[in-house]
Amino acid sequence: MFAIVENPQRTVPRALSYALVCVSALYLLFTLSIMLAVPAHAVTNAATPLSHLLLQLFPSQTWLITIVHFSITASFLSVLNAMLFATSNLFLSLLHTMKLIPAQASALTRHGATVLMGFLIALSYSVLNNIDLFFNFTAVFIIIAFITAFITLFTVRQTQWQFLQTIAGLLTAGIILFFALEGIVAHFFAGH
């Protein structure tokens, strides 16, 4: 990120902190609104999709289910796109560092790395064969990327406010990481 952003010492810490805080706040707001909208007796199975619960509660408002499905699909595709872009760039950087390809990689090399990472993501999904587990693993790896980005911010000169934002971002990422890992561990110990 530092190579392609203007004024990275100031912009990157802000962008990371604001992105994580905004996404966490929206997720928390969404979760709280669902918890308030759905009565406890309607949730008989924890694996029941949100759309089924909403359809039971609001049977005449099918447009609501369409919006939920669209939102889930859009957020998943945007995360997948970010993962694909980040992992292919990381893979190319690794190849450059190991001097396996020249530092001035052609567009064909970038496209090849992107196709390779897309294939590996598709392969991992087909091997896991469980959408919840796939989402938990995706969350773990994305949060680990956030955490490493926040840790690198400690190497950059920061104001006290930026330092506090970095700490807050790390704490938030750590909490999200804990719950994602908890979902993975629960899945394997439940014997699914």
C-alpha positions as YAML, in Angstrom:
chain: A
units: angstrom
residues:
- id: 1
  name: MET
  ca: [0.00, 0.00, 0.00]
- id: 2
  name: PHE
  ca: [2.78, 2.40, 0.85]
- id: 3
  name: ALA
  ca: [4.10, 2.32, -2.73]
- id: 4
  name: ILE
  ca: [0.85, 3.37, -4.41]
- id: 5
  name: VAL
  ca: [-0.64, 5.82, -1.89]
- id: 6
  name: GLU
  ca: [0.06, 9.53, -1.81]
- id: 7
  name: ASN
  ca: [1.49, 10.62, 1.58]
- id: 8
  name: PRO
  ca: [1.41, 7.05, 2.99]
- id: 9
  name: GLN
  ca: [2.68, 7.95, 6.48]
- id: 10
  name: ARG
  ca: [-0.51, 9.90, 7.06]
- id: 11
  name: THR
  ca: [-3.01, 8.22, 4.74]
- id: 12
  name: VAL
  ca: [-2.43, 4.50, 5.39]
- id: 13
  name: PRO
  ca: [-2.86, 4.57, 9.19]
- id: 14
  name: ARG
  ca: [-6.01, 6.64, 8.82]
- id: 15
  name: ALA
  ca: [-7.44, 4.45, 6.08]
- id: 16
  name: LEU
  ca: [-6.79, 1.23, 8.00]
- id: 17
  name: SER
  ca: [-8.19, 2.58, 11.24]
- id: 18
  name: TYR
  ca: [-11.26, 4.16, 9.68]
- id: 19
  name: ALA
  ca: [-11.98, 1.11, 7.51]
- id: 20
  name: LEU
  ca: [-11.81, -1.31, 10.41]
- id: 21
  name: VAL
  ca: [-13.83, 0.93, 12.74]
- id: 22
  name: CYS
  ca: [-16.51, 1.61, 10.10]
- id: 23
  name: VAL
  ca: [-16.85, -2.03, 9.07]
- id: 24
  name: SER
  ca: [-16.96, -3.16, 12.71]
- id: 25
  name: ALA
  ca: [-19.57, -0.52, 13.58]
- id: 26
  name: LEU
  ca: [-21.75, -1.47, 10.61]
- id: 27
  name: TYR
  ca: [-21.43, -5.17, 11.44]
- id: 28
  name: LEU
  ca: [-22.30, -4.52, 15.08]
- id: 29
  name: LEU
  ca: [-25.27, -2.34, 14.09]
- id: 30
  name: PHE
  ca: [-26.50, -4.99, 11.67]
- id: 31
  name: THR
  ca: [-26.12, -7.74, 14.26]
- id: 32
  name: LEU
  ca: [-27.89, -5.74, 16.96]
- id: 33
  name: SER
  ca: [-30.76, -4.86, 14.62]
- id: 34
  name: ILE
  ca: [-31.23, -8.53, 13.71]
- id: 35
  name: MET
  ca: [-31.09, -9.52, 17.38]
- id: 36
  name: LEU
  ca: [-33.77, -6.94, 18.17]
- id: 37
  name: ALA
  ca: [-35.94, -7.83, 15.17]
- id: 38
  name: VAL
  ca: [-35.87, -11.62, 15.51]
- id: 39
  name: PRO
  ca: [-37.50, -13.07, 18.64]
- id: 40
  name: ALA
  ca: [-35.47, -15.73, 20.44]
- id: 41
  name: HIS
  ca: [-38.15, -18.40, 19.96]
- id: 42
  name: ALA
  ca: [-37.87, -18.04, 16.15]
- id: 43
  name: VAL
  ca: [-34.24, -19.17, 16.22]
- id: 44
  name: THR
  ca: [-34.55, -22.91, 16.72]
- id: 45
  name: ASN
  ca: [-31.33, -23.74, 14.90]
- id: 46
  name: ALA
  ca: [-28.17, -21.62, 14.89]
- id: 47
  name: ALA
  ca: [-27.48, -22.65, 11.28]
- id: 48
  name: THR
  ca: [-30.76, -21.19, 10.01]
- id: 49
  name: PRO
  ca: [-29.96, -18.58, 7.36]
- id: 50
  name: LEU
  ca: [-30.91, -15.01, 8.16]
- id: 51
  name: SER
  ca: [-33.10, -14.80, 5.06]
- id: 52
  name: HIS
  ca: [-35.29, -17.67, 6.31]
- id: 53
  name: LEU
  ca: [-35.80, -15.95, 9.66]
- id: 54
  name: LEU
  ca: [-36.69, -12.66, 8.01]
- id: 55
  name: LEU
  ca: [-39.08, -14.43, 5.63]
- id: 56
  name: GLN
  ca: [-40.87, -15.97, 8.62]
- id: 57
  name: LEU
  ca: [-41.15, -12.60, 10.35]
- id: 58
  name: PHE
  ca: [-42.01, -10.52, 7.27]
- id: 59
  name: PRO
  ca: [-43.71, -12.89, 4.79]
- id: 60
  name: SER
  ca: [-45.22, -10.08, 2.69]
- id: 61
  name: GLN
  ca: [-41.93, -8.20, 2.26]
- id: 62
  name: THR
  ca: [-39.94, -10.46, -0.02]
- id: 63
  name: TRP
  ca: [-38.05, -7.40, -1.29]
- id: 64
  name: LEU
  ca: [-36.31, -7.34, 2.10]
- id: 65
  name: ILE
  ca: [-34.95, -10.84, 1.49]
- id: 66
  name: THR
  ca: [-33.76, -9.79, -1.96]
- id: 67
  name: ILE
  ca: [-31.88, -6.85, -0.44]
- id: 68
  name: VAL
  ca: [-30.29, -9.10, 2.20]
- id: 69
  name: HIS
  ca: [-29.21, -11.62, -0.46]
- id: 70
  name: PHE
  ca: [-27.83, -8.85, -2.67]
- id: 71
  name: SER
  ca: [-25.94, -7.30, 0.28]
- id: 72
  name: ILE
  ca: [-24.42, -10.63, 1.30]
- id: 73
  name: THR
  ca: [-23.40, -11.40, -2.28]
- id: 74
  name: ALA
  ca: [-21.94, -7.92, -2.84]
- id: 75
  name: SER
  ca: [-19.95, -7.99, 0.38]
- id: 76
  name: PHE
  ca: [-18.64, -11.50, -0.32]
- id: 77
  name: LEU
  ca: [-17.62, -10.57, -3.86]
- id: 78
  name: SER
  ca: [-15.88, -7.40, -2.71]
- id: 79
  name: VAL
  ca: [-13.94, -9.33, -0.05]
- id: 80
  name: LEU
  ca: [-13.08, -12.02, -2.58]
- id: 81
  name: ASN
  ca: [-11.91, -9.36, -5.03]
- id: 82
  name: ALA
  ca: [-9.74, -7.72, -2.36]
- id: 83
  name: MET
  ca: [-8.33, -11.10, -1.34]
- id: 84
  name: LEU
  ca: [-7.55, -11.96, -4.94]
- id: 85
  name: PHE
  ca: [-5.81, -8.63, -5.57]
- id: 86
  name: ALA
  ca: [-3.87, -8.69, -2.30]
- id: 87
  name: THR
  ca: [-2.77, -12.31, -2.49]
- id: 88
  name: SER
  ca: [-1.66, -12.04, -6.11]
- id: 89
  name: ASN
  ca: [0.37, -8.89, -5.32]
- id: 90
  name: LEU
  ca: [1.85, -10.57, -2.25]
- id: 91
  name: PHE
  ca: [2.73, -13.65, -4.32]
- id: 92
  name: LEU
  ca: [4.44, -11.48, -6.96]
- id: 93
  name: SER
  ca: [6.34, -9.57, -4.26]
- id: 94
  name: LEU
  ca: [7.54, -12.86, -2.84]
- id: 95
  name: LEU
  ca: [8.71, -14.01, -6.27]
- id: 96
  name: HIS
  ca: [10.51, -10.67, -6.77]
- id: 97
  name: THR
  ca: [12.17, -10.92, -3.36]
- id: 98
  name: MET
  ca: [13.34, -14.44, -4.09]
- id: 99
  name: LYS
  ca: [14.55, -13.15, -7.49]
- id: 100
  name: LEU
  ca: [12.57, -15.84, -9.33]
- id: 101
  name: ILE
  ca: [11.15, -13.23, -11.72]
- id: 102
  name: PRO
  ca: [12.42, -9.75, -12.61]
- id: 103
  name: ALA
  ca: [11.19, -6.81, -10.53]
- id: 104
  name: GLN
  ca: [9.58, -5.26, -13.62]
- id: 105
  name: ALA
  ca: [6.96, -7.98, -14.05]
- id: 106
  name: SER
  ca: [4.79, -7.66, -17.11]
- id: 107
  name: ALA
  ca: [1.03, -7.36, -17.03]
- id: 108
  name: LEU
  ca: [0.90, -10.99, -18.15]
- id: 109
  name: THR
  ca: [2.73, -12.01, -14.97]
- id: 110
  name: ARG
  ca: [0.26, -10.02, -12.84]
- id: 111
  name: HIS
  ca: [-2.65, -11.60, -14.66]
- id: 112
  name: GLY
  ca: [-1.10, -15.04, -14.26]
- id: 113
  name: ALA
  ca: [-0.65, -14.50, -10.51]
- id: 114
  name: THR
  ca: [-4.27, -13.34, -10.23]
- id: 115
  name: VAL
  ca: [-5.53, -16.40, -12.13]
- id: 116
  name: LEU
  ca: [-3.37, -18.69, -9.96]
- id: 117
  name: MET
  ca: [-4.68, -17.14, -6.73]
- id: 118
  name: GLY
  ca: [-8.26, -17.35, -8.02]
- id: 119
  name: PHE
  ca: [-7.73, -21.03, -8.78]
- id: 120
  name: LEU
  ca: [-6.30, -21.63, -5.29]
- id: 121
  name: ILE
  ca: [-9.24, -19.82, -3.64]
- id: 122
  name: ALA
  ca: [-11.72, -21.88, -5.69]
- id: 123
  name: LEU
  ca: [-9.81, -25.06, -4.82]
- id: 124
  name: SER
  ca: [-9.84, -24.24, -1.10]
- id: 125
  name: TYR
  ca: [-13.58, -23.62, -1.24]
- id: 126
  name: SER
  ca: [-14.24, -26.93, -2.98]
- id: 127
  name: VAL
  ca: [-12.04, -28.80, -0.47]
- id: 128
  name: LEU
  ca: [-13.72, -27.22, 2.57]
- id: 129
  name: ASN
  ca: [-17.20, -27.89, 1.17]
- id: 130
  name: ASN
  ca: [-18.77, -25.88, 3.99]
- id: 131
  name: ILE
  ca: [-19.73, -22.26, 3.40]
- id: 132
  name: ASP
  ca: [-19.63, -21.30, 7.09]
- id: 133
  name: LEU
  ca: [-16.16, -22.75, 7.52]
- id: 134
  name: PHE
  ca: [-15.03, -21.03, 4.32]
- id: 135
  name: PHE
  ca: [-16.29, -17.66, 5.63]
- id: 136
  name: ASN
  ca: [-14.56, -18.21, 8.99]
- id: 137
  name: PHE
  ca: [-11.26, -19.05, 7.30]
- id: 138
  name: THR
  ca: [-11.66, -16.04, 5.00]
- id: 139
  name: ALA
  ca: [-12.29, -13.80, 8.01]
- id: 140
  name: VAL
  ca: [-9.23, -15.20, 9.80]
- id: 141
  name: PHE
  ca: [-6.91, -14.53, 6.88]
- id: 142
  name: ILE
  ca: [-8.32, -11.06, 6.21]
- id: 143
  name: ILE
  ca: [-8.00, -10.10, 9.86]
- id: 144
  name: ILE
  ca: [-4.45, -11.47, 9.99]
- id: 145
  name: ALA
  ca: [-3.68, -9.22, 7.01]
- id: 146
  name: PHE
  ca: [-5.22, -6.26, 8.88]
- id: 147
  name: ILE
  ca: [-3.22, -7.10, 12.01]
- id: 148
  name: THR
  ca: [0.06, -7.31, 10.12]
- id: 149
  name: ALA
  ca: [-0.75, -4.00, 8.42]
- id: 150
  name: PHE
  ca: [-1.42, -2.42, 11.81]
- id: 151
  name: ILE
  ca: [1.79, -3.86, 13.23]
- id: 152
  name: THR
  ca: [3.77, -2.31, 10.37]
- id: 153
  name: LEU
  ca: [2.28, 1.05, 11.33]
- id: 154
  name: PHE
  ca: [4.39, 0.94, 14.49]
- id: 155
  name: THR
  ca: [7.45, 1.37, 12.24]
- id: 156
  name: VAL
  ca: [6.04, 4.64, 10.89]
- id: 157
  name: ARG
  ca: [6.30, 7.88, 12.81]
- id: 158
  name: GLN
  ca: [2.87, 8.64, 14.25]
- id: 159
  name: THR
  ca: [1.20, 11.33, 16.28]
- id: 160
  name: GLN
  ca: [-0.30, 10.31, 19.60]
- id: 161
  name: TRP
  ca: [-3.78, 10.27, 18.03]
- id: 162
  name: GLN
  ca: [-2.59, 8.02, 15.17]
- id: 163
  name: PHE
  ca: [-0.90, 5.72, 17.69]
- id: 164
  name: LEU
  ca: [-4.18, 5.42, 19.63]
- id: 165
  name: GLN
  ca: [-6.02, 4.69, 16.37]
- id: 166
  name: THR
  ca: [-3.49, 1.96, 15.59]
- id: 167
  name: ILE
  ca: [-3.96, 0.42, 19.05]
- id: 168
  name: ALA
  ca: [-7.77, 0.61, 18.70]
- id: 169
  name: GLY
  ca: [-7.55, -1.01, 15.27]
- id: 170
  name: LEU
  ca: [-5.37, -3.80, 16.63]
- id: 171
  name: LEU
  ca: [-7.77, -4.45, 19.50]
- id: 172
  name: THR
  ca: [-10.78, -4.51, 17.18]
- id: 173
  name: ALA
  ca: [-9.01, -6.83, 14.75]
- id: 174
  name: GLY
  ca: [-8.01, -9.08, 17.66]
- id: 175
  name: ILE
  ca: [-11.62, -9.36, 18.82]
- id: 176
  name: ILE
  ca: [-12.84, -10.22, 15.31]
- id: 177
  name: LEU
  ca: [-10.01, -12.75, 14.95]
- id: 178
  name: PHE
  ca: [-11.02, -14.38, 18.24]
- id: 179
  name: PHE
  ca: [-14.63, -14.91, 17.09]
- id: 180
  name: ALA
  ca: [-13.58, -16.19, 13.66]
- id: 181
  name: LEU
  ca: [-11.18, -18.68, 15.28]
- id: 182
  name: GLU
  ca: [-13.88, -19.66, 17.74]
- id: 183
  name: GLY
  ca: [-16.17, -20.56, 14.82]
- id: 184
  name: ILE
  ca: [-13.47, -22.73, 13.23]
- id: 185
  name: VAL
  ca: [-12.61, -24.48, 16.51]
- id: 186
  name: ALA
  ca: [-16.31, -25.05, 17.30]
- id: 187
  name: HIS
  ca: [-16.81, -26.57, 13.87]
- id: 188
  name: PHE
  ca: [-13.98, -29.07, 14.24]
- id: 189
  name: PHE
  ca: [-14.82, -30.01, 17.83]
- id: 190
  name: ALA
  ca: [-18.50, -30.42, 17.00]
- id: 191
  name: GLY
  ca: [-17.47, -33.14, 14.54]
- id: 192
  name: HIS
  ca: [-18.94, -31.59, 11.41]
...
